[in-house]
């Protein structure tokens, strides 16, 4: 159905509604949304039966495999959205000879394998992949319908994405690590989206020529195409990255053990990214682009703020009561942490005492933490140019209870593992070196700068992080990595989650790393083992 036809139908619906036949108008609108309409008779309710699930999925598969996207869309609960995606399968994607083989249903969910041929300009290649759909009850008709998601057509499709076969948007690249070792999606799966971004930005500069490919063109602005199948190989240009194959392999293995995990490792002496890995189903590079509260790993910046503003020192007072109240909000420590009214900053840092930092909320200005983060750690200015899209962190000048909450990495503070790896690198060297994954010499991009930290502040932060790794909250996972090492644990509570997000950052020699695991619990439960595994490689 063309756009003009749809407009005409919608126009007639409007006319009917004006004419007073609202019931008839409702039927047409509902039909456009794939959920039919009610004829006044009673409709079925409750979950679809096994027979309904089998028939609906079979009818949907039959229409789809015949290339009738319009018909297939009528078996979904959102025909308007489904029709163009299903139709494009055989048009812009040039996918023919489709065979869909369903597997055994699990409840209302049906897995299946799609086998087909992609043909373009006299070239053909076989295509095969697996996906799944779920059959639901139509809200207005009671019909059993396929619950429409773009992933029904291909597991990597998201809302607004399109499948396209033709000359690739960019030449392919042969990405290599700092030592010339090849980096491929097959060997390092979580590098897939990152290699796509590198190709989109540097494919032309690397000197290659594009081939013919089946790709996903993503709707999200600034997101590189995802290549699914190559019909005609282009000429790949070599692109050297800052990554380390050994560190990358360790990172890939480590994140596989914990769902929704991300990790980044950097070389503090240069800012070069050594490893970046994600364990996610959505392909999102949360390691670089995540925006989540970092929990107590933020206390590295908070401690630096207290030291640099002359409020206390590592050996100065930072009492740790059971609770602390700031502007009517009560803050607590982790369960079973005994109070220590005589604690120093180093004591409270190593134990990750929240109340010690909250008690200093009345000693800092609303923007003290913000200024420290921006001016000394290079965060929150939206000016990092790593070589691929990245988030620079956010530490807003928040008043009220958030002044205290920000000090313990809650409130309005947002970070990514990349940001926290950079924070650790700055803390241990005193210099902010903006992380990079490709040399700025390749494209003459301007790298962000910041003031950095004094030698005295660095000495205190390193001593506190070393104590945390030796005998504090990080000791359990950092054992055996010393003596030139340090760490900070963190856990961030998130509304709607039963468990907190697990955060951990640490350094060993000339490598700093940070990890985050959503719903991972305490810092040492998930993120800690990931970071420790990467640090053991030594870069």
Secondary structure, DSSP 4 states (H G I P E B T S, - for coil): --HHHHHHHHHHHHHHHHHT-HHHHHHHHHHHTTS----SS----SSPPHHHHHHHHHHHHHHHHTT-HHHHHTTBS-HHHHHHHHHHTTTTT-EEEEEEEE---BTTEEEEEEEEEEEETTEEEEEEEEEEEEEEE-TTT--EEE---GGGT-TT--TT-EEEEEE-SS--EEEE-TTS-B--TTTSGGGHHHHHHHHHHHTTTTT-B--EEEEEE-SSTTPPPEEEEEEE--BPEEEE-S--HHHHHHHHHHHTTSTTEEEEEEETTTTEEEEEEEE-SS---HHHH--B--GGGGHHHHHHHHHHTTS--TTSB--B-SEEEETTEEEE--TT---BTT-BHHHHHHHT-HHHHHGGGGTS-TTHHHHHHHHTT--SSS----SS-----B-----THHHHHHHTT-TT-BB-HHHHHHHHHHHHHS-----BSS-GGGTTPPPP------HHHHHHHHHHHHHHHHHSTTHHHHTTS-SSEEEEEEEE--TT-SSPEEEEEEEETTEEEEEEETT--STTTTHHHHHHHHHTTT-
